[in-house]
Amino acid sequence: MSKLVFIGLLMFGAWLLLRRNPPALTIDEKEARAILGVDTAADAEAIRAAHRRLVSAVHPDRGGSAELARRINAARDVLLKRRN
């Protein structure tokens, strides 16, 4: 196997791993609230409702962006963890 093919296969494998397991997002509570458009008094149900509304609009299956959906999911997770 030539070196070029070997390097290409290694790069493809690395791309597949990163695609499946992207680096974790680190966002703070203030940014999470801004992303979801909720205030500090929002309860868990309001957070989930905002998440559903936003993620349905930007989901990759509906022609949206995977990165936006990922950020919205991370915002939901940050705010729900703070509530517990």
N, C-alpha and C positions, 0 to 999 in steps of 0.2 A: 504494500500500500504506500502510495507516495505521501510525502510529508504534507503536501497541500490538502489532500483528501482527509488525512488524519486531523489536521488542524480545523478543517471545515466541519468535520463530525463533532469534534470537541466543542466548537463554538455553537453548533446547533443544539447539542445536549445542554450546554449552559443556558442557552436561550429558553429551551423548554422548561428547565428547572425554575428559572426566574419568572417565566410566564405563569407557571402553576403556583408558585409561592413568592409573590411579590414582597418586597420589604414592607414591614409594618409602618403604617402612618402614625406619626406622633403629632396629634393636634391637642390643643388645650381646650378647656371648657368654654372659654369665650368664643373661640373660633368655631367650635361645634355648634354653639347656639346661633351664631351668625349663619352658618351653613344651613341649618334646619329652619331658621327664622322663628325661634321660640325664645321666650324670655326666661328669667330666672325662676319664675313661679310656675313654669310648665310642669305638669305631672307626667308620669310615665305614659299615660294614654295619649296625651297631647304630643309627646315626643314621637311615639309610634305613628300617630296620624300624620304628622309632618313628614316623617321618613317615608311612609307609604305614598304620600302625594308626590314627593319629589322623585323618589326612585322610579316610580311608574313613568315619569316623564323622561328620564334620562337613561333608562335601562338599555343595555346593548342589544337586547333582543328586539327592541322597538326602534333601532337606529340611533340610539344614544351613545354616550361615551362610557367605556368601562372605567376610566379613571374618575369621572364624576360620580358614578354609582359607588365606587370604592370609597370616595371621600364622604359621601352621604352615609354609607354604612358605618364608617369609622366614627362619624359625628354621633350617630345614634348610639353606638356602643359606649362612647365616652360618657354621654349624658345619662344613659341608663345605669352604668356602673356607679356614677356619682349618686344616684338616687338610692342605691342599695346600701 
